[in-house]
């Protein structure tokens, strides 16, 4: 799985990069066809918080996108990863149960 971590209007420090890598590296656990993940951190428009956007590129589906806003960058990463985990889990369940539909 390829991982790209970038920042708009902020510098991505090594601890932030390591934390994002640690959280995002668990995504294939929820859906094994994740090919690459882009994490983009940005200052929010009011300059008092952060916006985190995570884009997961998977096989045979449009990319999954999760966004989160928070005052703390680490909490923003957590929020976006949680949303993405939910999307991937729901998608996997949909694929798994598709054969049982009447």
Beta strands, then each sheet from edge to edge (+ up, - down):
strand 1: 2-8
strand 2: 34-43
strand 3: 50-58
strand 4: 64-70
sheet 1: 1+ 2+ 3- 4+
end
